[in-house]
């Protein structure tokens, strides 16, 4: 998994950036359903983050029902987590990011159909 640049200029809290990184790994299959997530300490060391910050990101997954906690063992990705995250990320993209992208494309005189043809 890629290392997140925690000092990026985004104003988002670090725990949300970590959450996004883990969500992407679940969606892309790095952590499939039933797979163990790295321990809080291991993930914190990998990302250069405070373990309490990682724990907060993991807690959000637990509250959202995307992981299952096995006491003394760790957290596993819950059944259906990837699809629920994909749906949520898609809705967020369409509501928050796409309008800005579309407006910028208009300002630059870019047409979506032509861009797709160039790919």
GIJOCOR-V865267 format. One record per pair of residues at least 12 apart in sequence whose ideal C-beta (glycine too) atoms are under 8 Angstrom apart, sorted by sequence separation. I is the first residue (numbers start at 1). J is the second residue. If there is no record, write none. Layout:
[[I & J] [I & J]]
//
This chain:
[[6 & 18] [66 & 78] [4 & 17] [62 & 75] [65 & 78] [4 & 18] [40 & 54] [61 & 75] [67 & 81] [22 & 37] [40 & 55] [66 & 81] [4 & 21] [58 & 75] [40 & 58] [66 & 84] [2 & 21] [66 & 85] [1 & 21] [22 & 43] [37 & 58] [1 & 25] [37 & 61] [18 & 43] [21 & 47] [1 & 30] [18 & 47] [37 & 67] [18 & 49] [14 & 49] [18 & 53] [22 & 57] [39 & 74] [18 & 54] [22 & 58] [36 & 73] [37 & 74] [15 & 53] [19 & 57] [36 & 74] [37 & 75] [14 & 53] [15 & 54] [18 & 57] [22 & 61] [36 & 75] [37 & 76] [26 & 66] [36 & 76] [37 & 77] [6 & 47] [15 & 56] [16 & 57] [19 & 60] [35 & 76] [6 & 48] [15 & 57] [19 & 61] [34 & 76] [35 & 77] [3 & 46] [4 & 47] [6 & 49] [34 & 77] [3 & 47] [33 & 77] [1 & 46] [3 & 48] [15 & 60] [32 & 77] [33 & 78] [34 & 79] [31 & 77] [33 & 79] [33 & 80] [33 & 81] [33 & 82] [32 & 82] [26 & 77] [29 & 82] [26 & 81] [27 & 82] [26 & 82] [27 & 85] [26 & 85] [27 & 86] [23 & 85] [27 & 89] [23 & 89]]
//
